[in-house]
Amino acid sequence: SHGREAVEADVQRFIAALPNDANVLMIAARNLCMHHRFDIGVALAERAASVGGHSPQLQFALAETYYQARRPSDGVTLLNELVASFGNDANLLTELVLAYEAMGDTAGARDALDRAIALAPRSAAALHERTLIEKVRPGDAVISKLEALAQNTFGLPAPELVRLWYGLGKALDDVGEHKRAFEAFALGAQSFRSMIKFDE
């Protein structure tokens, strides 16, 4: 890890080489983190958020950068501040889930997911994720919510259908309804195959 002065010097070199544009700086920061230059990447992301006037979009990107840099607790703190400032948002809450999971905080992830589902009850992705964070138990509301969505799939794109059927299959399998679980998994596989484009 670089010392603080060395990191700041590297950040200044990136800033000098790039346009004074918060979005460009944030993209550079994310790329640095992808190459495991976490110290410089995070510092540059924090600078980008400052240059951009701490807009919600840039704060959200900064939180993702913290997560990318293996600093999920900082991401959780920032995302919770955004939720407090701008109200509940399904995308923010879903991002919170990932950060809580990285911290091993199942209760925090479950709470964020339940809030996201309340805001977006037809989000198959959120419902599926809810089945993955812990074993589903008989009577869990996620089962009835998945079953209700399965009864009305109109307008759901194929990726959401995949998440719906796999989520329902996982929930049913957890509670011992293996035959129905197999049927749901088969529908998930069918939806997944529909997404694959074959060359003619």
C-alpha positions as CSV (number, residue, x, y, z in Angstrom):
1,S,0.0,0.0,0.0
2,H,1.3,3.5,-0.9
3,G,1.9,6.0,1.9
4,R,-0.5,8.9,2.0
5,E,1.8,11.4,0.3
6,A,2.6,8.9,-2.5
7,V,-1.1,8.3,-3.1
8,E,-1.8,12.0,-3.2
9,A,1.0,12.5,-5.7
10,D,-0.4,9.8,-7.9
11,V,-3.9,11.3,-7.6
12,Q,-2.6,14.7,-8.6
13,R,-0.9,13.1,-11.7
14,F,-4.1,11.5,-12.8
15,I,-6.0,14.8,-12.3
16,A,-3.4,16.7,-14.3
17,A,-3.7,14.2,-17.1
18,L,-7.5,14.0,-17.2
19,P,-10.2,16.7,-17.9
20,N,-11.5,18.4,-14.8
21,D,-14.7,16.4,-15.2
22,A,-16.1,14.4,-12.3
23,N,-17.5,11.6,-14.5
24,V,-14.2,11.1,-16.2
25,L,-12.4,11.1,-12.9
26,M,-14.8,8.5,-11.5
27,I,-14.4,6.2,-14.5
28,A,-10.6,6.4,-14.0
29,A,-11.1,5.6,-10.3
30,R,-13.2,2.5,-11.1
31,N,-10.6,1.3,-13.6
32,L,-7.8,1.7,-11.1
33,C,-9.8,-0.4,-8.6
34,M,-10.3,-3.0,-11.3
35,H,-6.5,-3.2,-11.5
36,H,-6.3,-3.5,-7.7
37,R,-4.9,0.0,-7.2
38,F,-7.4,0.5,-4.5
39,D,-5.7,3.3,-2.5
40,I,-5.3,5.6,-5.5
41,G,-8.7,4.6,-7.0
42,V,-10.6,5.4,-3.8
43,A,-8.8,8.7,-3.4
44,L,-9.6,9.6,-7.0
45,A,-13.2,8.6,-6.6
46,E,-13.5,10.8,-3.5
47,R,-12.0,13.7,-5.4
48,A,-14.5,13.0,-8.3
49,A,-17.4,13.1,-5.9
50,S,-16.1,16.4,-4.5
51,V,-15.6,18.0,-7.9
52,G,-19.1,16.9,-8.9
53,G,-20.7,18.8,-6.0
54,H,-21.5,15.5,-4.2
55,S,-24.4,14.7,-6.6
56,P,-26.4,11.6,-5.7
57,Q,-25.2,9.8,-8.8
58,L,-21.5,10.4,-8.0
59,Q,-22.1,9.5,-4.3
60,F,-23.7,6.3,-5.5
61,A,-20.6,5.6,-7.7
62,L,-18.3,6.4,-4.8
63,A,-20.2,3.8,-2.7
64,E,-19.8,1.2,-5.4
65,T,-16.1,2.1,-5.5
66,Y,-15.8,1.5,-1.8
67,Y,-17.4,-1.9,-2.3
68,Q,-15.1,-2.6,-5.3
69,A,-12.1,-1.7,-3.2
70,R,-13.1,-4.1,-0.5
71,R,-14.3,-1.4,1.9
72,P,-17.9,-2.4,2.2
73,S,-18.4,-0.8,5.6
74,D,-17.6,2.6,4.1
75,G,-20.1,1.8,1.2
76,V,-22.8,0.9,3.7
77,T,-22.3,4.2,5.6
78,L,-22.5,6.3,2.5
79,L,-25.4,4.4,1.0
80,N,-27.4,4.8,4.3
81,E,-26.6,8.5,4.2
82,L,-28.0,8.7,0.7
83,V,-31.2,6.8,1.7
84,A,-31.6,9.2,4.6
85,S,-31.1,12.2,2.3
86,F,-33.0,11.2,-0.8
87,G,-35.6,8.7,0.6
88,N,-35.9,5.0,-0.1
89,D,-34.8,4.0,-3.5
90,A,-34.9,0.3,-4.7
91,N,-31.5,0.7,-6.5
92,L,-29.8,2.2,-3.5
93,L,-31.2,-0.5,-1.3
94,T,-30.2,-3.3,-3.6
95,E,-26.7,-1.8,-3.6
96,L,-26.8,-1.8,0.2
97,V,-27.6,-5.5,0.1
98,L,-24.3,-6.3,-1.7
99,A,-22.3,-4.2,0.8
100,Y,-24.0,-5.8,3.8
101,E,-23.4,-9.3,2.3
102,A,-19.7,-8.5,1.8
103,M,-19.6,-7.5,5.5
104,G,-21.3,-10.8,6.4
105,D,-24.2,-8.9,7.9
106,T,-27.1,-11.1,6.9
107,A,-29.6,-9.1,9.0
108,G,-28.7,-5.8,7.4
109,A,-28.9,-7.4,3.9
110,R,-32.3,-8.9,4.7
111,D,-33.6,-5.6,6.0
112,A,-32.4,-3.7,2.9
113,L,-33.9,-6.3,0.7
114,D,-37.3,-6.2,2.4
115,R,-37.3,-2.5,2.0
116,A,-36.4,-2.8,-1.7
117,I,-39.2,-5.4,-2.2
118,A,-41.7,-3.1,-0.5
119,L,-40.8,-0.4,-2.9
120,A,-40.7,-2.6,-6.0
121,P,-42.8,-5.7,-5.3
122,R,-42.5,-6.9,-8.9
123,S,-38.7,-6.9,-8.7
124,A,-37.9,-10.6,-9.4
125,A,-34.2,-9.8,-8.9
126,A,-34.8,-8.5,-5.3
127,L,-37.1,-11.4,-4.5
128,H,-34.5,-13.9,-5.9
129,E,-31.8,-12.3,-3.9
130,R,-33.9,-12.5,-0.8
131,T,-34.0,-16.3,-1.2
132,L,-30.2,-16.5,-1.5
133,I,-29.1,-14.6,1.6
134,E,-30.5,-17.3,4.0
135,K,-32.6,-20.5,4.0
136,V,-36.3,-19.8,3.4
137,R,-38.5,-21.2,6.1
138,P,-42.2,-22.2,5.9
139,G,-44.5,-19.2,6.1
140,D,-41.9,-16.8,4.9
141,A,-43.6,-13.9,3.0
142,V,-41.1,-14.2,0.1
143,I,-42.8,-17.4,-1.0
144,S,-46.2,-15.9,-1.4
145,K,-44.7,-12.8,-3.1
146,L,-42.9,-15.0,-5.6
147,E,-46.0,-17.1,-6.2
148,A,-48.1,-14.0,-6.8
149,L,-45.5,-12.7,-9.3
150,A,-45.5,-16.1,-11.0
151,Q,-49.2,-15.8,-11.6
152,N,-48.8,-12.5,-13.4
153,T,-45.5,-12.4,-15.4
154,F,-46.9,-10.0,-18.1
155,G,-44.2,-7.5,-19.0
156,L,-41.4,-9.2,-17.2
157,P,-38.2,-9.3,-19.4
158,A,-36.4,-12.7,-19.8
159,P,-33.7,-11.9,-17.2
160,E,-36.4,-11.1,-14.6
161,L,-38.2,-14.3,-15.5
162,V,-35.0,-16.3,-14.9
163,R,-34.6,-14.6,-11.5
164,L,-38.3,-15.2,-10.7
165,W,-38.3,-19.0,-11.5
166,Y,-34.9,-19.7,-9.9
167,G,-36.0,-17.7,-6.8
168,L,-39.3,-19.6,-6.5
169,G,-37.4,-22.9,-7.1
170,K,-34.9,-22.1,-4.3
171,A,-37.7,-21.0,-1.9
172,L,-39.8,-24.1,-2.6
173,D,-36.8,-26.4,-2.3
174,D,-35.9,-24.9,1.1
175,V,-39.3,-25.7,2.5
176,G,-39.3,-29.3,1.1
177,E,-41.7,-28.8,-1.9
178,H,-39.2,-30.5,-4.2
179,K,-41.6,-31.4,-7.1
180,R,-42.8,-27.8,-7.4
181,A,-39.2,-26.6,-7.0
182,F,-38.1,-28.8,-9.9
183,E,-40.9,-27.4,-12.1
184,A,-39.9,-23.8,-11.2
185,F,-36.2,-24.5,-11.9
186,A,-37.2,-26.0,-15.3
187,L,-39.1,-22.8,-16.2
188,G,-36.0,-20.8,-15.2
189,A,-33.8,-22.8,-17.5
190,Q,-36.3,-22.4,-20.3
191,S,-36.4,-18.6,-19.7
192,F,-32.6,-18.6,-19.7
193,R,-32.4,-20.5,-23.0
194,S,-34.8,-18.0,-24.6
195,M,-32.1,-15.3,-23.9
196,I,-29.4,-17.2,-26.0
197,K,-29.1,-16.1,-29.5
198,F,-28.0,-18.7,-32.0
199,D,-26.4,-17.9,-35.3
200,E,-28.5,-19.1,-38.2
